[in-house]
Amino acid sequence: MLHRFFNFILRYVGYVPHHRERMLIKEIILLEQEIFKLENEAAELRDENISLWSMLDEMQKADMSQHQNAMKLLMDELQESLADEMMKDFKPVGEA
C-alpha cells in the first residue's frame, strides 16, 4: 500500500519507472519505423498514380486520333455518295 502511494506521488511529479521508460522508447522506435515504411509506400503509390494518369492520357489521345480518322473517312464517303445522288437527279439541259 505504501509502495502504491509512493509511486502515485512520484508519477504526479513526473517520474517514470525505468522499465516503463524502456517500453515507451521501444514503442516510439517501432512507430517511427512504421511511419518510415508508410511514407515509402505512399511515395511509391504517388509514382504509380502519376504513371497511370499519364498512360490514361496517352490512351485517350490515341482514341481521339482514331475517332477523328474514322469520322473523316465517314464524312468523305458521305460527301461522295451525296454528290453522286445529286448528280443523278440533274436532267441534261442540252446536248454536249
Long-range contacts (C-beta under 8 A, 24 or more apart in sequence): none
